[in-house]
Amino acid sequence: MANAAGASGAQHADVAVVGAGFAGLYLLHRLRKAGLSAIGLESGNDVGGTWYWNRYPGARCDIQTSDYSYTWDPELEKAWTWSEKYATQPEILRYLGFVADRYDLRRDIRFGTTVSAATWDDGTQRWLLTTSSGAPVSCRYYVMASGCLSAPKPPEIEGFKDFKGEVYFTGRWPHEPVDFTGKRVAVIGTGSSAIQSIPLIAQQAAHLTVFQRTPNFALPAHNGPSPADRVEMLQKDVPAFREQARWSMAGVPLPPATDFSWQLSDAERRERFEKAWAAGDLVVMLTQLWADQAVDVDGNTLVADLLREKVRAVVKDPETAEALTPRDHPFGSKRPCLDTGYYATYNRPNVTLVNLRREPIKSITASGIRTDSRTVDVDAIVFATGFDAMTGAITAVHPISGRGGKSIAEAWEHGPQTYLGLTVAGFPNLFMITGPGSPSVLSNMMVSIEQHVDWITDRLVAMREAGFTTIEATDTAQDGWQRHNADCSMITLHRLANTWYTGANVPGKPQGVMPYTGGVGPYRGICNEVVERGMLGFRLTGPNGAEQCNDGEIVRLQPDVRLVLNLLASMNLPPLESFGAQGARDFLAQFNATRPAGRPVGEVVDGTLPGTDGPLPYRLYRPSTPGPHPIVVYFHGGGWVLGDEQSDDPLCRDLCRRTGMAFVSVGYRHAPEHRFPTAAEDSYAALCWIAGHAAELGGRPGPVSVAGWSAGGNMAAVTCQMARDRGGPQIAGQLLICPVTDCTFDRPSYVDNATGYFLTRSLMYWFWDLYCSPADRTDPRVSPLRGKLAGLPPAMVVTCEFDPLRDEGVAYAEAMAAEGVPVEQLKARGHFHSSFAMVDVVITGVGGRVQMARALRRFAGLPVEETPTRQDNTAQRPIQAAAAGAAD
């Protein structure tokens, strides 16, 4: 243990650690191995953390214990065998005691000790901790290993202190046995601890009354011995199994589902669901059914409806079954629960459910609980009302004061602000394990804990070797991380639920998705990248003015864009232009064959239309709503060299569904076989024919709109100018998505995004050389920015931050606006050139596509507030909140 020294009588150490649960124990072990002195401070009288305090009946982990185990010592894994698939609290506590004894960790822990205040001293560059007993602590580094669910919520019910019977809290259960035999018991709450404890309490109590405000999704644990298939996976290659877990999305080595819900029949979906139901595994149910279950409202509803069927099948009373059926949040957006006989418990004659949505609690009396319609007399009340999650585990434990005396509670007044969920700007040498802004509670906590402990310890060792003594996140890095967290939360459905994940369970608490939703593996990669880039986002200082600060944002791309680009980079593909024109086409066709199928629309019809020199193919997408529909003429991307009328199929389907408009995708001829101006003339000819045959296509006669992506955006812009100059047809509006508008290659976006974003500068050079000779490049039919812009139809121009074409798209929008053309811009932060075409892969593009659909509806004179088909997780959200970025 660290030595007590100094005039103040403080106990000195390199590191002080609050908490002696899974995180605190491993951290003490790692610090000792690294040669750093450490003190553990634990309010309980033994090790265990949450498993020391949560002793309520039925308490178990909800991650299989083969996964919910330390992995840092292979010998430890061999020395302990779990008795069950989901271990009970006593067994987990015994495991932690076994670990503490095996590595002699208790000697570094002060038990029965709470920290009452922690203050940073700029002069000594140390933290001073005031404790409830024993000497204060002076430490160089302070680590909160206090867990995410360690601050129970106090009762918020009037009259709580008037009750004369027995009172229990699931989060602070007595260490001695509690016997409810013959007693009238009330349980308030139906979260995880209630769902686990209610069946056992009901077996003892004379009568049990459950007071439920919000029903929760639960599925049976089917507990017993560890499943043979999981045991076999682990024992076959333990290191590989553990490494797969570390780089997985949830911290459990199960690959996510890849089929989308709309690709499966009802029978196929039900078969997958029943298999997951039989498995009794939360991670399986949350990730293995279909790819869109966690990101799409409709895909999620399919799962939720099947779960609701199970409730009705078990609970005999229809009214009780309905009350127990969740309908106010998507499945998985609140923590689902594993249960053992929970729903069947409500069939017992001694169990009553009180639906607080219909009859809220008015007060607690001396003898029971009074609702607005009845009084229930009870002998004991069990409060299963949860925790002040994540932030409460930091702020509610004790005041923490950083630079200038500013408290962390003040810094988090409007919600938690962290860098990586590990550190907080303004609080030097303070670390949090699984803090807000890290995967934490949305992961296998064991994997996340070990990653945090290893990262922190490795950084302290590296600082010692480099001669630095302080580390602090910069404001720039922290602000960037908050934006990245918000972007990640837009992918999932967590933000659509009132839950402790968002702080909604604590009155007055700022609401927002607190855990990092981008996945365990991606998060680990980001933390590693911070180190590889010279501790990006941190300021390091040392004696004699030594300082290192590599400021900046670690993630500027949207999270799913980052994953896509990393995947492409890992494939080590040769440059597309090296394939030659036909080889590039073949590659594109092969690539498109692997993408998710487009979503269903009312009807898809293939046909041909007369072009300038022979027939041109087209694909018509009709909505499922009754026609006739306004028509959008769509031009595909591909640099005038690649693609066809089907290559942007998912995007056309998506916009058709969102707009309720018919889309006609045109297959114009390509270079190098057909050079400029063939594509432009083909596109104009197709526009004229489609406008003249609107009724034949099932469309509404009158003006049509045009739309296109990339080179197709160029075609859309060019046809608008040609239609104006050649006397028609009339165009209602133009949607230009990442368009080519000029032949100049020296704009900053060409330089800044020359490589690394799939559409490279050299690829654009190749496209231009194949399509158009230098002498023709200023022709407005290929560089519409060089043409006359007055009198063009209203436009929406979409540009992406990481795209060589960004600046010319912005320039075209601004030039049109200067000539009096009504223009809306969408500047998509964190996106790259292909973001909006990669439907159902780049989920953060949803918000942008919603905005595009609204623009097209405005062009056609349709009401924009209508949502023809509720398709996804942002269809009913304000567009300005969408992760795709805001319009300027």
Order of alpha helices (4+ residues) and beta strands (2+ residues): beta-alpha-beta-alpha-alpha-alpha-beta-beta-beta-beta-beta-beta-alpha-beta-beta-alpha-alpha-alpha-alpha-alpha-alpha-beta-alpha-beta-beta-beta-beta-beta-alpha-beta-alpha-beta-alpha-beta-alpha-alpha-beta-beta-alpha-alpha-beta-beta-beta-alpha-beta-alpha-beta-alpha-beta-alpha-alpha-beta-alpha-beta-alpha
